[in-house]
Amino acid sequence: MSTPRNHSSGLVSDSHIQPQSISATYADPSSNYEETPEMPVLQDAPYVTSPSLVYASDTQNHLPNNCSQSLSSFAGFPPEDILKDDSFAPYDDTNFDWFMQAAPETQNLGFFEMPFDSANSNLFPHKVTQNAQNPAAMYHESEPAKENWLLNGTASAGCPSAIPQLSVIRVNPSQTGFYCQLERLTESDRARVQQSIRLALERPLWTPISLENFPSKETLDHCVDLFFANWNPIVSFIHRPTFNPTTAPEVLLISMACIGARFTKFSGAPGFSSALAELGRRLLIATVERSPEVARTETYFTSQLLLGVYGYCSADKTLFTYIDSLRGILVRNGKLIGLFRDPPTRVSDSSGNKTESQWMTWVAAERWRRIGWAVYEFDASVSFLHNQRPLFSTGDMMLSLPSDASCWDAPSAHSWMALRSQGSADNVLTHFRLAVRSTFDTSLSEDFQFNDGQHLHLIVLTLARFLWSIKELQASPLQDVVPEQWPFLAHKSNLLDKLDSYLTPLSIARMSGNDQELRQAVARALMIHISHLYGANDLMDWLPGLLRSAGKSEMIKERMKTWGKEDPVRLRRVIYHSAQIIAISRDFPFNAPYEPFFVFHAGAALWCAAQLLGEAPTDSESDNSVNLLFLDRHITDGDVDYFKVLKWIREGGSVVIGLHGVPILGAQSSHVQVMEETVRILRNMRVWALSGAFIDVLRRFI
């Protein structure tokens, strides 16, 4: 992977702060891992009657040492109870999630959050200036933030089997009196309350699901196999070499099978997948309700992450609504168990094969780290996918960046050892905070070249998240009245320039012959291009409302026209980046879960821009000075078309703009052609049903 270009410009923030040192951890393959006294070894998962929660040999679990209660089986729970069906809560007009309103109504259930504790690793210090401050996570030197520390001296109430007696003395109103003049309850009111409680306890929690068509073991094997063959996140968090389906927990198998089934050619795959996902959701909820300590395990986080991504892309309303609340649960529980700090060092087993023991110890620590990053990515992605605020603060991220992917994918202990011993670069852990600072701190830029596609993906994700935060600040009611002139536009410009420096020309990446590098370059390019849409003032705030009204809201249409006239350069920039997203999604599809989001956003933005762009020159007006420029070509720096595009964005001029399916952008029917091309691309994205929900929305504009 080519080294990104360095920019000398920087944000007016803490990018100039000089750290005291660059701290890194070197893992010597020939040495044993040592246990530090202040970091207790994480206990293994307790015995369960069904397949173990441990799906690799030493999966970390965060149960308290004095916990004597064993976990119940994930299967065979009696039904719970519910008062009524939950309705799908409407979202604000500035949110892109409203398109799910046409989905079938199903039941939904909230979730319970549990506070947890765990040990964590030491942190490195930063110098602080008046313009920046250290995050609170810096000051938790030996343990994660215990938000429940005030309750340490209290005992858990447990689950009561009966209502405790409040008083043996009957309340006498003549003696106690009343402070407020309210209507008094009658015996019928008391009976009504009792009846509501009784019905809630007796009524089944969920609508029963028949297991008559539950897949055979051969079908389950096929779905799990397709999961590993097609599920390729940039930062993998399931260790395939040590995964054993015969000992894997049931809920994890269900979560994997529901995704793998999407890639089968069987009829009824979408409905089958969603039914499995719903079973997995119910299984997790019921299990945690009975054994809250399950929520401290890697299995819980891994299964919820898989169900979370599936829920966003399956077009199932129940799962979609549930996943939005799940995001906060994962972030909160992850913070409370110290998931976002490097795991404590563990002693490798000295008995048996030393290489095998070291590998398993390394895998356990690396799996912890990657699950933490998966939660971070799951949360941060909502900023540019759903136009929502991420719940996780980057100041709480104290994890090192993931280790080299080749070591993670090593099929055996000896292959892992061989890769680790080839060079010290693979053995050094890169601190996240220093890596992010190096993007603008020139004193650190030479030490962080970001040759690892995983690292570059997380850095680009973080910068895109920062851009959304600046966009949010611009909407503050104080933005234009405070005495200081906050340089938001300069911040956004610097961030977008830095993001652009991490673009890899896809024509070059394609010639490398490495599908993994091409996949990383495509995912990175989509994030960067969509960031330009979110950086275009309030475009992504009023655009969802316009789409929701099928383009009929006069108030939003007036805002659209004003937005187009405010800055013609910004309008042309949005057109270019939207065209690039459509071209990338058309030419380099990987069936990634979030691909439909990017196409939908880009097509909607280009539909608006096509109406705002000035009319193209007619045949009578055209002469040799009029140039034809296609914005959906995969150009590289230095190409003739590259300079033509730059000149057009900056200056405009007599240029005929087009892209595949839209010969002349700005012509009278070009906005309809944009929607037709967007729908065509979405129709080819057949794995994830969310593309169908987007198509239903866009068809109203054709």
C-alpha positions, 0 to 999 in steps of 0.5 A: 500500500502506498504511503499517503501524502502528508499535509502540512496544514492542521486543525486549530486544536490539539494537533500541535501538542508534543507528547512526552514519548511514543510508547509501544509494547514489543512482544518477544516471541521467545519469551513467556508472557508475565502477569503483573500483580495489579492486573489479575488474570481474567477468569475462564468461562464457567461450565455450562450444560450446553456447548461452552461459551468458550469458542476458542481455547482461552476465550476471556470472560469477565466474571467476578472471582467469587461468582458461584452461579453457573450460567444456564443453557442458552436453550430451553427457556420458558416464554417471557411476558410482554404487555403490548407490541412495541411500536416503531418510534418515528425519527427526526427528519434529519435522520436517514432511518425513516425509510424503514417505516414501510417494513412489517410491524413486529414486536420489539423489546428493550434491553437491560444494562448491567455495570461491570468491572475489570482490570486494564493496562497502564496509560501513557501521559500527554502534555496539556495546553490551554487549548486541549485537555486529557480525557477522563480515561487517562486518569483511570490508571489501574481500572476502567471507569466504574460508574457504579462505584457509589453502589459498591457498599450496597447489596443487589436486590435480586429477583423477588418472588413476592412483594415485601410487606410495606407495613403491618399497620393499615394507613389511616387517612384521618391520621396521615392526611393528604398534602395534595387535593387529588382524586382518591383511588378506589378498590376497582382502581387497585384491582385494575392495577393488579390485573395489569400486572397479572396479565403481564406476568402470564402473557407470553413475551414473544409470539411463538416461532415454530422450529419445524423448519429449523435447518439441518446440520448440513445446512448450518454447516453450509451457512457457517462456511459461507459466513467465513467465505463472504464476511470480510470486515476490514478489522476481523474480530472472529478468529477463524483458525481456532473457531470450532463450531462443535464447541461454539455457543448456540447464539454465536452459531445462530448469528453467523448462520443468519449472515451466511444464509444471505449468501446462499442461493436458496429460495426464501433466504431473506426470511430465513435469515431474519427469523434466525436473527430474531431467534438470536436476539431473543436468546441473548435477551432471555439469557442475560435476563437470567444470568447478567454475567453473560453480558461480560463475555466475548460471546455476548459482544461478538454475537451482538455485533453480528446481529447489529450489522445484520439488523442495520442491513436486513430491512427488518423493522424489529431488528433495525429498531432494536439495534439502535438501542443495542449500540448504546448497550455495547458502548456502555458495557464495553466501557464498564468492563474495560473493553477499550483498554489493552487487555491485561497480560496473561501467563501462557501455559508452560505445560505442553507445546510452548509455541502453541501456548504462546499463540493461544495467549496472543490470540486471546489478547488480540481478539479482545482488542479487535472486539473493542475496535469492532464496537468502536466502528459499529458506533462511529459508522452511524455518523455517516450512515444515519446522520446520528451522534456516535455514543462513544467518546474517542477520549475513552479509546485506550486500545492499541491498533490491531496487530498485523492481519497476516499474524491474525489469520495465521492458520497454526501456531508455528506459522504465527511464530514464523510471521512474528519473527520476521521483523520487529515491525509486526510485534509493535503495538501502535497506540491509537491516540498517538496515531491519530495525532500523527495525522496533523502533528509533523513531529510524529508523522514520520513514525506513523506511515500507516502501511497497515490497511486496518490502521488506515481504515480506523484512522479514516473512520475517526477523522470522518467521525470528527467531521460529523462532530464539527457539523454538529457544533455548527448547528449549535444555537451559540455558533453565531453569537459567541464573541469568538469566531470559531474556525469551523470551516477551516477545521472542516477543510483541513479534515477533508484535505487530510481525508483526501490524502488517504485515497488510493486510486482504485485503478492502481489498487485493482492492478495490484492483484490483492483483493484484500488491499482493493477491498480496504481501498474501496471501503476507505474511498467510500467513507472519504467521499461520503464525508465530503457530503457531510462536510457540505454545510447542512446538506445531509440535514435537509436532504432526508426531509426532502426525500421523506416528503417525496420532494414535495416539501416546499420549505425544504425545496427552498432551502435546497435552492438557497444551498445551491446558490450559496457556494457554487464550488461546494455544489460542484464538489458534492456532484463530483464526490457523489458521482465517485460513490456511484462509480465505486459501488457500481464497479467494485461491489463486495457485498459489504453490508453498508454498501447500499447506504453509500449508494442511496446517499450519493444518488439522493445528493446527485438528484438534488445537484442535477436540479441545481446545476445550470443548464448544459449548453445546447447544440447551437451554443456548443463550440470547440471550447465546450469540454465533455467530462465524465465524473465517474471515471477512476482517475489518478493524480497527474492524469489529464482528466484529474486536472480537468476535474480540479479546474471544473470544481474550482472554476466551473466554465463551459463543461458538459458533465456526465456519468454512466446512465446520465449523458448530460448532468443538468439537462431537463431529465437528468435528475430522473436519470440519476435516480434510475441509475441509482436504482439499477445499482441498488437492484444489483445489491441482492445480498442485503434486503436494505437495498430494496427499502432504498429502492422503494423510496427512490422510485417515487422520484422516477 
